[in-house]
Amino acid sequence: MLRVAVIGSGPSGCYTAQSLVQSDPGVRVDVLDRLPCPYGLVRYGVAPDHEKIKSLQVSLRGVLEHERVRFLGGVRVGGPGGLPVERLRELYHAVVYCVGAATDRRLGVPGEDLPGSWSATEFVSWYSAHPDAADSGFLRGVRSAVVIGVGNVAVDVTRMLVRGAAELRPTDIPQAALDTLTASGIDEVHMVGRRGPAQARFTTKELRELGALPGIDVRVDPGELALDPVDPATLPPAQRRNVEVLRGWAAAPQAPAGRRIDLRFFLRPVALLPEAPGTGPEPGGERVGAVRFERTVPDEHGGVTGTGRFEDVPAQLVLRSVGYRGVALDGLPFDASTGTVPHVAGRVVRDGVPSPGEYVAGWIKRGPTGVIGTNRPCAKETALSLLADAATLARADVPADPVAALRAGGIDPVPWSGWLSIERAEAALGADLGRSVVKLADWDTLLGAARTP
């Protein structure tokens, strides 16, 4: 029997486990996760009002309930207090790291660390009830917000900033986030891209959702659309549809003044500016008060170049959504230039050669690219590499049950039954609040629920 540890229970981890057990009846897989809850970004990265995408949890659940797959939550790998990578290799014949890309890219501009400036991931974690997130006063005193980026995450956070209680109440959003969002005083959100609409990364379905928000006026500057030299007829279908939607909004008459979303293009952030002293809730007026953008124009290489003309957009909240980035894991090699673990077909490479029994899949393998489904072929490639090495790997002497060794080392994993207890607690909380399921949002409550029979 080949014992494999998969680190991470998001899509890449679950698809890796699925490929392994479906391909070889002699494989048993333990899926370890730092959190007591499974599903990774499907639980903690998909917006609460996207029920169709969140329903992917049903198929991931089927993997984790397979008779030769075991979920072990609450197990930190690497870092202070975590299970060392070297110890994992003593407990399993093989280890597959599916740890994703845990941080955001930065803008690298002055003022980026002012209060009120956040990564989109931090904001998403808060309204998704990630136990590491905290109510950091994201919306306190905010009248205008700027979202930097034009991908689907940028669309998600823009939409969530202006959603009303009627649309959010039926979701699993934690109660504190629901109360804060629906009481928000935000009346305008600017979503800004440094290039043109033809290069935007959002999907048309996500884009159109902005136009369907009740009581929200979506505005697009026709002059900014005209800056794009690309003929829409030459674009791939997805990009062509995006441009058509944007042109429709640009041509529509503007609604009376009210809450609105402005989609802006060909603007590059060059600085975040502090609010004038005494005008905001932060002591000394040190909170962000505006974003300074430089107007860009397309260059001959498919990028953009600055024009030396600048525009300041008022904002008391700035969310950057310019891409994810992998984080080094103690004990594993790491390529800082790509934010990935060096590998060959999923086999971890140390000092130029594959390291026996160590593998990667998902974003930590290939970088933060693709959609959820992209993880399937990525996971399959890694699983095939591992199975090709199985005969050699199986010679190692490992414990019959790694959980006993984990407990002896002071680690008490949350089993699948513990996750089911969390599910019941979230359903009960929803019932108490007159809602459907409502997520538990802090470590103590989650772990308390997990230990409740």
C-alpha positions in Angstrom: 0.0 0.0 0.0 1.4 3.4 -1.1 0.7 6.1 1.4 0.6 9.6 -0.1 0.1 13.0 1.7 -1.5 15.8 -0.3 -1.0 19.2 1.3 -3.9 21.4 0.5 -7.6 20.5 0.1 -8.5 23.0 -2.6 -9.3 21.9 -6.2 -5.7 21.0 -7.1 -5.3 18.9 -3.9 -8.6 17.2 -4.4 -8.0 16.5 -8.1 -4.6 15.1 -7.3 -6.1 12.8 -4.7 -8.8 11.8 -7.2 -6.3 11.0 -9.9 -4.2 8.9 -7.6 -6.9 6.7 -6.2 -8.7 6.3 -9.5 -5.5 5.2 -11.2 -4.1 2.8 -8.6 -6.2 0.7 -6.1 -3.0 0.4 -4.0 -2.8 4.0 -3.1 -4.1 5.6 0.1 -4.2 9.4 0.3 -4.3 11.7 3.4 -5.3 15.3 2.4 -3.8 17.6 5.0 -4.9 21.2 5.3 -3.9 24.0 7.6 -7.6 24.9 8.1 -10.2 22.7 9.8 -12.4 23.3 6.7 -11.8 21.8 3.2 -12.1 23.1 -0.3 -9.5 25.9 -0.3 -10.4 28.9 -2.5 -13.7 27.4 -3.4 -14.8 28.1 0.2 -12.6 31.1 0.9 -12.1 32.7 -2.5 -15.4 32.5 -4.4 -17.8 35.3 -3.7 -20.7 34.3 -1.5 -23.2 35.3 -4.2 -21.7 32.9 -6.8 -23.6 29.9 -5.7 -23.0 28.0 -9.0 -19.3 28.1 -8.6 -19.5 27.4 -4.9 -21.5 24.2 -5.8 -18.2 22.7 -6.9 -17.8 21.8 -3.3 -20.2 18.9 -4.0 -17.8 17.2 -6.4 -14.8 18.0 -4.1 -16.7 16.5 -1.2 -17.1 13.2 -3.2 -13.3 13.0 -3.5 -12.7 13.6 0.2 -15.3 11.0 1.1 -13.7 8.3 -1.0 -12.9 5.2 1.0 -9.1 5.5 0.3 -9.0 9.3 0.9 -8.8 10.8 4.4 -9.2 14.5 5.3 -6.9 15.8 8.1 -7.6 19.4 8.9 -5.8 21.8 11.2 -2.4 20.5 10.3 0.1 23.3 9.5 3.1 22.2 7.3 6.3 24.3 7.6 6.9 27.5 9.4 6.8 28.2 13.2 5.0 25.4 15.0 4.3 23.6 11.8 5.1 20.0 10.8 8.5 20.1 9.1 8.8 19.0 5.5 11.5 16.5 6.5 9.1 14.9 9.1 6.4 14.5 6.4 8.8 12.5 4.2 9.3 10.1 7.2 5.6 9.6 7.5 4.6 9.0 3.9 6.0 7.4 0.8 5.3 10.5 -1.2 4.1 14.1 -0.5 2.4 16.3 -3.0 2.3 20.0 -2.2 -0.8 21.8 -3.5 -0.5 25.0 -1.4 -1.5 27.5 -4.1 -0.4 31.1 -4.3 -1.0 32.6 -0.8 -0.2 36.2 -1.3 -0.9 39.1 -3.7 1.5 41.0 -6.0 2.2 44.5 -4.9 1.9 47.7 -6.9 5.4 49.0 -5.8 4.3 52.6 -5.6 4.7 55.3 -2.9 1.9 55.3 -0.3 0.9 51.6 -0.9 1.1 50.9 2.9 -1.2 53.7 4.0 -4.1 52.7 6.1 -7.0 52.0 3.8 -4.8 50.3 1.2 -5.3 46.5 1.1 -4.9 43.6 -1.2 -8.1 42.2 -2.7 -7.3 38.9 -1.1 -7.4 40.4 2.4 -10.9 41.9 1.6 -12.1 38.6 0.1 -10.9 36.6 3.1 -12.8 38.9 5.4 -16.2 38.6 3.6 -15.5 34.9 3.1 -15.0 34.2 6.8 -11.4 33.0 6.6 -10.3 32.5 10.2 -7.1 34.4 9.6 -9.0 37.5 8.5 -10.2 40.3 10.8 -12.6 43.2 10.6 -9.9 45.7 9.8 -12.4 48.6 9.4 -12.3 48.3 5.6 -15.4 50.4 5.1 -15.2 52.8 8.0 -15.7 56.3 6.7 -15.4 55.2 3.0 -17.3 57.1 0.4 -15.3 56.3 -2.6 -13.3 53.1 -3.4 -10.7 52.3 -6.1 -10.2 48.7 -7.2 -6.9 48.4 -9.2 -7.1 45.5 -11.7 -9.6 44.3 -14.3 -9.8 40.5 -13.7 -12.6 38.5 -12.2 -11.4 39.0 -8.6 -11.5 42.8 -9.2 -15.1 42.4 -10.5 -16.0 40.3 -7.5 -14.8 42.8 -4.9 -16.3 45.7 -6.9 -19.7 43.9 -6.9 -19.5 43.0 -3.2 -18.8 46.7 -2.3 -22.1 47.8 -3.6 -24.3 44.7 -3.1 -27.5 45.3 -1.0 -28.8 43.3 1.9 -31.5 41.7 -0.2 -28.9 40.0 -2.4 -26.4 39.1 0.3 -28.7 37.9 3.1 -29.5 34.5 1.3 -25.8 33.7 1.0 -23.4 32.2 3.6 -21.6 35.4 4.2 -20.7 35.9 7.9 -23.2 38.1 9.8 -20.6 40.7 10.7 -19.5 41.2 7.1 -23.2 41.3 6.0 -24.0 44.0 8.5 -20.9 46.1 7.6 -21.4 45.9 3.8 -25.1 46.7 3.9 -24.5 49.7 6.2 -21.7 51.0 4.0 -21.7 54.6 2.9 -19.9 53.9 -0.3 -21.5 55.7 -3.3 -18.9 55.1 -6.0 -16.4 52.4 -6.9 -13.7 52.9 -9.6 -12.4 49.7 -11.2 -9.2 50.7 -13.1 -6.9 49.0 -15.6 -3.6 50.2 -16.9 -4.3 48.8 -20.4 -7.4 48.8 -22.6 -10.7 46.9 -22.6 -9.4 44.4 -25.2 -6.7 43.2 -22.7 -9.0 43.0 -19.6 -9.0 39.6 -17.9 -12.6 39.4 -16.6 -15.1 37.1 -18.2 -18.2 38.5 -20.0 -20.5 36.7 -17.5 -18.8 38.3 -14.5 -18.8 41.7 -16.3 -22.5 41.6 -17.1 -23.3 41.0 -13.5 -22.2 44.5 -12.7 -24.9 45.9 -15.0 -27.6 43.7 -13.3 -27.0 45.2 -9.8 -30.2 46.9 -8.5 -29.9 50.6 -8.1 -26.3 50.8 -9.4 -25.3 52.9 -12.5 -22.4 51.5 -14.4 -20.4 54.1 -16.4 -17.7 53.7 -19.0 -15.9 56.7 -20.6 -16.3 56.5 -24.4 -13.1 58.4 -24.8 -11.1 55.7 -23.0 -12.6 53.0 -25.2 -11.6 55.0 -28.2 -7.9 54.9 -27.0 -7.8 51.2 -27.8 -6.5 50.7 -31.3 -7.6 47.1 -31.5 -10.5 46.4 -33.9 -13.1 44.4 -31.9 -13.8 42.3 -35.0 -10.2 40.9 -34.8 -10.5 39.8 -31.2 -11.2 36.3 -29.9 -14.9 35.8 -29.0 -14.5 36.3 -25.3 -12.7 39.6 -25.6 -15.0 40.8 -28.3 -18.0 40.2 -26.1 -16.4 42.2 -23.3 -15.8 45.2 -25.6 -19.4 45.0 -26.8 -20.7 45.1 -23.3 -18.5 48.0 -22.4 -19.5 49.9 -25.5 -23.1 49.4 -24.7 -22.6 51.0 -21.2 -20.6 53.8 -22.7 -23.5 54.7 -25.1 -26.3 54.4 -22.5 -27.6 57.6 -21.0 -26.4 58.2 -17.5 -28.8 57.6 -14.7 -29.5 60.3 -12.1 -26.8 60.7 -9.5 -26.6 57.8 -7.1 -24.4 54.8 -6.4 -22.3 54.0 -9.3 -19.4 51.9 -10.7 -16.9 53.6 -13.0 -14.9 51.3 -15.3 -11.7 53.1 -16.2 -8.9 52.1 -18.7 -5.4 53.2 -19.7 -4.6 54.5 -16.2 -1.5 53.3 -14.3 -1.2 53.9 -10.5 1.9 55.8 -9.6 1.2 56.8 -6.0 -1.4 56.5 -3.2 -1.9 59.9 -1.6 -2.8 60.6 2.1 -6.0 62.3 3.1 -5.7 65.8 4.2 -5.1 66.1 8.0 -8.3 66.3 10.0 -10.6 65.1 7.1 -10.7 61.4 7.9 -11.2 59.0 10.8 -7.5 58.1 11.1 -5.4 60.1 13.6 -3.5 62.9 11.8 -5.3 62.3 8.5 -2.8 59.6 7.5 -5.3 57.4 5.8 -5.3 57.1 2.0 -7.3 59.8 0.3 -6.7 59.4 -3.4 -4.9 57.4 -6.0 -2.7 59.2 -8.5 -2.8 57.6 -12.0 -0.8 58.3 -15.1 -2.6 58.2 -18.4 -1.1 55.5 -20.6 -1.3 54.8 -24.3 -0.8 51.5 -26.2 2.7 50.9 -27.5 3.9 48.8 -30.5 4.7 45.8 -28.3 1.2 45.2 -27.0 1.9 47.0 -23.7 1.4 50.6 -22.6 3.6 53.6 -22.1 3.1 56.6 -19.8 2.1 60.0 -21.2 3.2 62.2 -18.3 -0.4 63.3 -17.8 -1.8 62.5 -14.3 -5.2 62.2 -12.7 -6.1 61.9 -9.0 -9.1 59.8 -8.1 -10.5 60.3 -4.6 -10.7 57.1 -2.5 -10.7 56.2 1.2 -10.3 52.5 0.3 -7.9 51.0 -2.3 -8.0 47.3 -3.2 -5.2 46.0 -5.4 -6.1 43.0 -7.5 -3.1 42.6 -9.8 -2.4 38.9 -9.4 -1.5 36.3 -6.9 2.0 35.1 -6.0 3.3 31.8 -4.5 5.1 31.8 -1.1 8.1 29.8 -0.2 7.5 26.9 2.1 10.2 26.1 4.7 12.1 23.0 3.5 11.2 23.2 -0.2 13.2 24.8 -3.0 11.6 28.0 -4.4 12.0 30.1 -7.5 11.4 33.7 -6.3 11.3 35.0 -9.8 8.2 32.9 -10.7 6.7 32.3 -7.2 6.8 28.5 -7.8 8.6 25.4 -6.7 11.0 24.1 -9.4 9.8 20.9 -10.9 9.8 18.5 -13.9 6.4 17.2 -14.7 5.4 17.8 -11.1 8.5 16.2 -9.6 10.2 18.7 -7.2 13.7 19.5 -8.3 16.5 20.0 -5.8 20.0 21.0 -6.9 19.1 20.3 -10.5 17.7 16.8 -10.1 14.2 15.4 -9.1 13.8 14.8 -5.4 12.4 11.3 -4.7 9.0 11.4 -3.2 8.3 15.1 -3.5 5.8 16.6 -5.9 3.8 19.7 -6.6 0.5 20.5 -8.3 -1.7 23.6 -8.9 -0.5 27.2 -8.6 2.6 26.5 -6.6 3.6 24.3 -9.6 2.6 26.4 -12.6 1.9 29.9 -11.2 -1.5 31.5 -10.7 -2.9 30.8 -14.1 -6.0 29.3 -15.6 -9.4 28.6 -14.1 -10.5 26.0 -11.5 -10.8 23.3 -14.3 -7.2 23.9 -15.3 -6.2 22.1 -12.1 -7.4 18.8 -13.5 -4.8 18.1 -16.2 -2.2 19.7 -13.9 -3.0 17.3 -11.1 -3.2 14.3 -13.5 0.3 15.0 -14.8 1.7 15.1 -11.3 -0.2 12.0 -10.3 1.1 10.1 -13.3 4.7 11.1 -12.4 4.2 9.9 -8.8 2.7 6.6 -9.9 5.5 6.0 -12.3 7.9 6.3 -9.3 5.7 4.1 -7.1 7.8 1.0 -7.2 10.8 2.8 -5.9 8.9 4.9 -3.4 7.1 1.9 -1.8 10.5 0.6 -0.6 10.6 3.2 2.1 9.5 2.1 5.7 6.7 4.4 6.8 4.2 4.1 9.7 1.1 2.1 9.2 -1.0 5.0 10.3 0.7 8.5 10.2 -2.1 10.0 12.4 -0.7 8.2 15.4 2.7 9.7 14.7 1.2 13.2 14.3 -0.6 12.9 17.6 2.5 11.7 19.3 4.1 14.9 18.0 1.4 17.1 19.5 -0.7 17.5 16.4 -4.3 16.5 16.7 -5.9 16.6 13.2 -9.5 17.6 12.6 -11.1 14.5 10.9 -13.9 14.5 8.3 -16.4 14.1 11.1 -15.1 17.3 12.7 -15.7 19.1 9.4 -19.3 17.7 9.4 -19.7 19.1 12.9 -18.7 22.5 11.6 -21.2 22.2 8.8 -24.0 21.5 11.3 -22.9 24.4 13.5 -23.1 26.8 10.5 -26.5 25.5 9.6 -27.7 26.0 13.2 -26.2 29.6 13.2 -28.1 30.4 10.0 -31.3 29.1 11.5 -30.8 31.2 14.6 -30.3 34.3 12.4 -33.2 33.6 10.2 -30.9 32.9 7.3 -29.6 29.8 5.5 -26.1 28.5 6.3 -23.9 31.2 7.8 -20.1 30.7 8.0 -18.2 30.6 11.3 -15.5 33.2 11.1 -12.9 32.6 13.8 -10.5 29.9 14.8 -11.9 29.3 18.3 -15.5 28.9 17.1 -14.4 26.6 14.2 -12.3 24.4 16.3 -14.9 24.3 19.1 -17.5 23.2 16.6 -15.1 20.6 15.1 -14.6 19.0 18.5 -18.4 18.9 19.3 -19.9 15.4 18.7 
